[in-house]
Amino acid sequence: MRCVHDEGQKAIDHVKAEHFDLLISDIRMSPVDGMTVLKTVRAARPELPVLMLTAYGSLDTAKQAIDLGAFGYLLKPFNLQELLITVERALTYKTQRKGEAQPETKSAAEEDMEDIVR
């Protein structure tokens, strides 16, 4: 299951309480912003890939997100193929780090996009 929340604290709480393969977070959220979510999640679950999304991107923001441990950074609006490729790379990276076998079915990113919880 994948989880995307518009409330940063809910995302943090879910990540601490449940197992997820990937977190996709917007940067601009309130009252807990995406950078705070990223920092907290990296401390609690350093193995969890985190993708950051924003419509208000800058080079400084992208650098900050990557420096804080984000796996990727996408500007909105993004196309679905770009998101799927980034999700696939994040999931592949995670499984390779853990030494898990790669799935032999259709793209994990395509299959798992159906399981997003908002």
C-alpha positions, 0 to 999 in steps of 0.5 A: 500500500502507498500513502499520500496525505495532504496533512503532514502530521498524518503522514508522519503518524502513518509512517511511524505506525505502519509499513510503507514501501514509498512516501510521496509528499508535497512540500507545501502543506500546513501546519506541518510542511513537507520538509518537516515530514521528510526530516522526521521520516528520514529519522524514523525510517531511513530505508523508506524512499521519499519523493517530494512534489511541489508546484513552487520549485526552486533549485534551493528547495530541490537541493534542500530536499535531496540533502535531507534524504529525498529520493527524488523531487518532481515539479508539478504539474508532472506527467504520469509517466515521469512519476511512474518512472521515478516511483519505479526507480525508488522501489527498485533502489529500495529492493536492491538495497534490501537484496529482495527479488524484483517483481516479475509482473507488470511494473510495480509502480503501475500496479501500486498506483492503484493503491494510493490512499489520500 
